[in-house]
């Protein structure tokens, strides 16, 4: 995956998770143009853009952690999807929820109640990929 595709995926993941809708294709164009013209942009503006992007990536990592805690489901998601999220946002595996529980612990406790979603099948992957 190229840097442009990687950045585009990250922004799309964040947008789709945050707003529950599909991001317009213009984001792909924006990411491509930023990579093409980034060095030509005045340093002060470029620094500001990088700061905003860094905050966006931090927020996306939090969203990925929330996803692991609250939405990950054995019946809906695949190991490939979970691995992609971990590769993009490795810090998400260290994100504590409101009860100070890590995502791997949330997964081990999921499905305890009848009818509740389960994500226990992803525990080995989280253990392998965790740092």
C-alpha positions, 0 to 999 in steps of 0.5 A: 500500500502506498503512502497516499493509499495508507493516509487515505485509508486512515482518513476514511476509517476515521470519517466512516467510524466517526460519522457513520457515513462514507467519506467523499472521494475528494479526500483521496485527491487532497491527500495526493495533492498534500504529498505533491505540494507539501514541500512548496507550502510555506513552513508555518502553514505546513507545520500547522497542517502536520499538527492537525494531521497528527491530532487526527491520527491520534483521534483515529487511534482512539476511535480504533480502540473504542471499536475494539472495546464496543463494536468488534464482533466475531459474527461481523468482522474478519481477522483480516480487518482486525489485523489491518486496524492493528497495523494502522493503529497499534496504540489502539490495543493499549487504549483503556476503556472507562473501566480501565480495561484493555481491548484484549480484556474486553474481548475475553469478557465479551459474549458472557451474557446471553445474546451479547456480541462476542469477540473472543475469537480475536484474542489470540490475534490481539495477543500476537500483534500486541506490543 
